[in-house]
Amino acid sequence: KEMIADKGWNAHASFKGVYIKNLVLGADTENRLSCLLVKVEPGCALEEHIHEGRLELHEIIAGSGTCFLDGKEIAYQAGIITVIPADTKHKVVAGKDGLYILAKFTPAAQ
């Protein structure tokens, strides 16, 4: 079986300093769920975006940063969990230590 450590990082297509490691693909879950590890380098950002028709769950596993969601700022640090409703604009900016997010989507994003 393939281990998480064996999976490679891919540069995000739109956001500089952001890397993705696909952990669970929609093909593995009948398109019900996808899960990925997101690495955001210090000072870099997932600029404002939405996921049409997809709920997203962020679990912060390391680092720090700020999530901008629905007019609020949420301090991100290890242990924080944030639910991002479908079709909701959001942005995440990494702090000086960078940020690692375990992101889950339903239905699947990949």
N, C-alpha and C positions, 0 to 999 in steps of 0.2 A: 504494500500500500504506500502511496505517496504521502510524505510528511509535509507539514506546513513549511518547514525550513528548506525543503527541496523546491518549493515553488518560487519562481523568479519575480522580481519587482518589474513593473512596467511604468514608464513615465506617463503621467496623465496627458491626454491629448490636448487639453485646453489650458491647464493651470501649471505654470512653471514652479518647480520645486515640490511637486506633489507626485507621489508614486503609489501604485496600487498592486496588491498581491491578491489575486482571485482565490478564494478558499472554497466556496460552494457556488456552483453555477446553476442557473435556472434549469438547465437540461438534467440536472441531478435531482430536481424537486418538482417535476412537472410544472415548472415555471411559477411555483408558489413562493419561493424564497431564493435570494442570493445573498452571499456574505463575502465581504472583502476586507482586507486590512489596508488602511490608508495611512501613508507616512507623509507628513507635511514638514518640510524643512523649516528651520528657524526663520521667522519673519515672512514666510510665504503664506499663500492663502488659497482656499477653495473659494473663488470669487462668487458673488451672488448668482444663484441658479435655482432651478426647481426640478423636481422629478414628477413629471405628469402622471397622475394616476397611481403613484407609488408612495407608500408610507416608508419612512426611513428611520432606523433606530441607530443612534450613536452610542457606543460604549467606549469611554476614554480609558485606554490601557496604560499610557505613559505620556509624559510631557505635560505641556500646558498651552493654553490659548483662549480664544474667545469665540463663541458662536453668536451670530446676530440672527435672531429668529423672531419674526412677527413683531418688530419694534422693541424687542428686549435684547439685552446682552446677557449671555450665560457664560460664567467662568468655567473653562474646561480644565480639569485636572484628573488624574487617575481616580477611577471609581464613579465618575459622573456618568449618568445615562440620560439621554435626551431623545424624546420622540418628536420627529419632524413630520407633521401631517402631509398627506399627498397634496400636491399643487401649491406648496407654501415656499416662498422665496426664503433662502437662507444663505449665510456666508460663514466661513470658519477661517480665522487667522491664527497661525501658530505663534507661540511665545518664543522666548530666547532659547529654550531647550528643544524646540520642535514639538511635534505632536503625533501620537499614534492613535488612530480611531478604528475600532472594530465596527464596521457599518453593515447593517442588514437591511434588505429591501424586500417588501412584499406588495404586489407580486414582484418576481425577480427582475432585476435591472440588466443582468447579463445572461 
